[in-house]
């Protein structure tokens, strides 16, 4: 399929024999949006006309490339696309760099590239989002998403994130151990989401991120190597609206493994957050904690340490605390806006917090907590009186309030 739109839209899709644009006299010149998809033989987007008319090719505002398996480089004129704000690349198995370091682009400078939204998916040969000598290719970036890039080992060659970056999302990048050395004081980061990747630790200077609203860390198997958990220090004036400190996936450890016990590091990270004081997050609305590896925790919040939860919380999710026995009511004092409480996979949990702390609750969900399930039974459970007023409650996928009809 080949289509030219009236408003400068250029689309090529499903052209299986296409190897290069110049081969068929096609050009990037004069278009505001370029979409090239499912051209498995395409290896080059270069066109002679683009080289000769850089002023006309610079009008491109969005570039979408998908399913071009043989494509090994982006256009040389990429740095001349001064209006380019969105770029999305997916399924380009042969692409190693956004800018080929072998190209002699002496004219490139740090002020040209202005794209703000960069999405990279399923590019399994990609090693870096820039190349040596072209480190400022993303100097205006605001949103960065990378997913399923199995060889990606470096985001930017200067190991710094663009200070303009607001959202960072990394998923399934097992070779990426570090996103940056340190957060800059002028950083605009609002959201950090890292999942199923090789990240060993967050950069130093998390306390500098005064705009941070959301942290999600999920199933990063290298976290058990973490030696300095102080990188999780949160800013005292943070305005986080969501915080997820989720289970750090325990890697397989054989009998010959010399790695330190995973539990030690999971416990350290949990302990650091407790000692720092979640009550400081005065805008926090959603809190999710998975306690995998924290076998010494028998209450939440832990009894006797004086920990209080932020009164702004509206939703709490607790899961995978293998030895958690009860929820400590004093830590929930002042939570008059708590609407949702989710509790998963806490096999020893027997007691909920006091009824007075549950009066504002609109939804209770309990899953795989056999002892608590028994205690919340409407006919003989000792905890039933605490939850009978809640408009909606579910236990092990079954609605108990309102009761499901038999």
Secondary structure, 3 states (H helix, E strand, C coil): CEEECCCCEEEEECCCCCCECHHHCCCCCCCCEEEEECCCCCCECCCHHHHHCHHHHCCCCEEEEECCCCCCCCCHHHHHCCCCCEEEEECCCCCCECCCCCCCCCCCCCCCCCCCEEEEECCCCCCECCCCCCCCCCCCCCEEEEECCCCCCECCCCCCCCCCCCEEEEECCCCCCCCCCECCCCCCCCEEEEECCCCCCCCECHHHCCCCCEEEEECCHHHHHCCCHHHHCCCCCCCCCEEEECCCCCCCCCCCCCCCCHHHHHHHHHHHHHHHCHHHCCCCCEEEEECCCCCCCCEECCCCCCCCCCCCCCEEEEECCCCCCEECHHHHCCCCCCCEEEEECCCCCCECCCHHHHCCCCEEEEECCHHHHHHCCCCCCCCHHHHCCCCEEEECCEEEECECCC
